[in-house]
Amino acid sequence: MTEFSSRCAIVTGAASGIGRATASGLAARGARVGIVDRNAEGVASVCRVIAACGGIAMPLIADLRNT
């Protein structure tokens, strides 16, 4: 059993940078991760990487900016 195997996380800004690293780290520790970003291609890329490593990721395309 891994550290976060019974946990779910939602990471915003997960298509790149710190968000991507956070999402990948949580998935590597066993969490199921919601990958949220407005960049659909980036979200798909992160989800593929997590799935290739045996993790579970849900793509969520959303623009959470307060405009």
C-alpha positions in Angstrom: 0.0 0.0 0.0 1.3 3.4 -0.9 1.1 6.6 1.1 -2.0 8.1 -0.6 -3.6 4.9 -2.0 -7.0 5.7 -0.4 -6.9 9.4 -1.4 -8.2 11.6 -4.2 -6.7 14.9 -5.2 -7.6 17.7 -7.6 -4.7 19.8 -8.9 -5.3 23.0 -10.7 -2.8 24.3 -13.1 -1.7 20.7 -13.6 -0.7 20.9 -17.3 2.7 22.4 -16.6 5.2 23.5 -14.0 4.6 23.1 -10.3 1.0 21.8 -10.9 2.3 19.1 -13.2 5.0 18.1 -10.7 2.5 18.0 -7.9 0.0 15.9 -9.8 2.7 13.5 -10.9 4.0 13.2 -7.3 0.6 12.5 -5.8 -0.1 9.9 -8.5 3.3 8.3 -7.9 2.3 7.9 -4.2 -1.0 6.2 -5.1 -3.5 9.1 -5.2 -6.2 9.2 -7.8 -5.7 12.7 -9.3 -8.0 15.1 -11.1 -5.9 17.0 -13.6 -7.4 20.5 -14.1 -6.2 23.1 -16.5 -7.4 25.2 -19.5 -4.7 23.7 -21.7 -6.4 20.6 -23.1 -3.2 19.2 -24.7 -1.2 19.6 -21.5 -3.9 17.9 -19.5 -4.0 15.0 -21.9 -0.2 14.7 -21.7 -0.1 14.6 -17.9 -2.9 12.0 -17.9 -1.0 9.8 -20.3 2.2 10.0 -18.3 0.4 9.1 -15.1 -1.4 6.2 -16.7 1.8 4.9 -18.2 3.2 4.8 -14.7 0.2 2.8 -13.4 -1.6 5.8 -11.9 -5.2 7.0 -12.2 -5.8 10.5 -13.6 -9.1 12.2 -14.6 -8.7 15.0 -17.2 -10.7 18.1 -16.4 -10.6 21.1 -18.8 -11.5 24.3 -17.0 -10.5 28.0 -17.0 -10.5 29.0 -13.3 -9.2 32.5 -13.8 -11.3 35.2 -12.2 -11.8 37.6 -15.1 
